[in-house]
Amino acid sequence: MDFSTLCIHGSDRKYDNTGAISVPIFQSATFAHPGVGLSTGYDYSRLQNPTREHLEMTAAKLEGGVDAMAFSSGMAAIAALMELFSPGDHIIASDDLYGGSHRLFYNISEKNGLRFSLVNTSDISRIEAHIRPETKAIFIETPTNPMMHVTDIAAAARLAKSYNLLLIVDNTFLTPYYLKPLALGADIVIHSGTKFLGGHNDTLAGFLVVADSGLSERLRFIYKTIGGCLAPFDSWLIIRGIKTLAVRMDRQQDSAMKIAQWLQGHKKVKAVHYIGLPSHPDYEVSKRQGTGFGSMISFETDSEETAVRVLSKVSLIQYAESLGGVETLITYPMLQTHADIPKEEREAKGINERLLRLSVGLESPEDLIRDLEQAFEEE
Ligand SMILES: Cc1ncc(COP(=O)(O)O)c(C=O)c1O
């Protein structure tokens, strides 16, 4: 089945016989048993709920996994994932991560005994150089947030296999429409479903998708025990969002390319980080391993003054945290998504007072460019 068909009919399980086209929202915390030792297949919604199950089956199919678990947010998914590991375990992660993952690792997971090395995972030899006997996993974000570095997933997977490590990929930015980490050898895929999967800036969600049934069993146990599951109504909203994933991603990518090219020609822009531009250092690997480049752009303005002016003057574009929705959002990573990362570490990565991040939505690209144009202008 083609991807766009899967987005609509990913799970064809029928939950009632009314002929309802839209999956029902089973707003029930618990389910009655037909008799002692008998179950309808549903017992309690923390374990499973039919609406969430429909979503999870769809997400698993889209990523080509054996199972998917839907969480109440991306961070709930990543926090549950950390429970796979034990005190003393070591994880190598991309050094340019979503700030929330960084905050979780260094403020909570470390307290629980896990250890992390942050490295530029675009360079496979650097990952290998950090492997030690306690290393258990490689955690990659690709492209990274916000600097848009890309990791060669197949090469990272070969390395992970040779050292018996799990390869975990946060696929929030490209989604399975453009990138399928499990097919390239990853073991676990993460999503902030809040972003492109939901697509409408109205619902928080997260996913873990796994490549094998052993991991599914271990993570399902953690999932039901911790309880960060997605509510039935929110599951339904994400199901609805996924139906239009392919068309949204294509249109948003087209617009992102136009805007990235326009930004490249602007005299107040010093650098544009968009993986679809042939000038991007990771353009070739992106082209080889995926089928698209997405709609996330970071760019560096000529001064802090320009960055602040753009943020204050945009009117159609909203100055807000988050990404992947139909509304175009502009973010100041230094003050928003990456505020908790120590200043020196943040600046060394290029997350400075001049850097802005744009999530291109579904508005007309010409309107978006006009909005940016007026926002750059000095009064
Ligand atoms: C790449 C990435 N992963 C994970 C998350 C966390 O997801 P959530 O905000 O749904 O908890 C985010 C949030 O921005 C993100 O950008």
Ligand as a Chemical Component Dictionary entry (heavy atoms), coordinates in Angstrom:
data_LIG
# 
_chem_comp.id                   LIG 
_chem_comp.type                 NON-POLYMER 
_chem_comp.pdbx_formal_charge   0 
_chem_comp.three_letter_code    LIG 
# 
loop_
_chem_comp_atom.comp_id 
_chem_comp_atom.atom_id 
_chem_comp_atom.alt_atom_id 
_chem_comp_atom.type_symbol 
_chem_comp_atom.charge 
_chem_comp_atom.model_Cartn_x 
_chem_comp_atom.model_Cartn_y 
_chem_comp_atom.model_Cartn_z 
_chem_comp_atom.pdbx_ordinal 
LIG C1 C1 C 0 12.883 16.787 17.903 1  
LIG C2 C2 C 0 11.958 16.803 19.083 2  
LIG N1 N1 N 0 11.845 15.696 19.833 3  
LIG C3 C3 C 0 11.028 15.674 20.916 4  
LIG C4 C4 C 0 10.305 16.777 21.296 5  
LIG C5 C5 C 0 9.418  16.729 22.517 6  
LIG O1 O1 O 0 8.079  16.594 22.142 7  
LIG P1 P1 P 0 6.831  17.189 22.962 8  
LIG O2 O2 O 0 6.936  18.666 22.918 9  
LIG O3 O3 O 0 5.654  16.630 22.224 10 
LIG O4 O4 O 0 6.927  16.655 24.347 11 
LIG C6 C6 C 0 10.388 17.946 20.527 12 
LIG C7 C7 C 0 9.608  19.143 20.912 13 
LIG O5 O5 O 0 9.778  20.210 20.374 14 
LIG C8 C8 C 0 11.240 17.960 19.395 15 
LIG O6 O6 O 0 11.379 19.060 18.643 16 
# 
loop_
_chem_comp_bond.comp_id 
_chem_comp_bond.atom_id_1 
_chem_comp_bond.atom_id_2 
_chem_comp_bond.value_order 
_chem_comp_bond.pdbx_ordinal 
LIG C1 C2 SING 1  
LIG C2 N1 SING 2  
LIG C2 C8 DOUB 3  
LIG N1 C3 DOUB 4  
LIG C3 C4 SING 5  
LIG C4 C5 SING 6  
LIG C4 C6 DOUB 7  
LIG C5 O1 SING 8  
LIG O1 P1 SING 9  
LIG P1 O2 DOUB 10 
LIG P1 O3 SING 11 
LIG P1 O4 SING 12 
LIG C6 C7 SING 13 
LIG C6 C8 SING 14 
LIG C7 O5 DOUB 15 
LIG C8 O6 SING 16 
# 
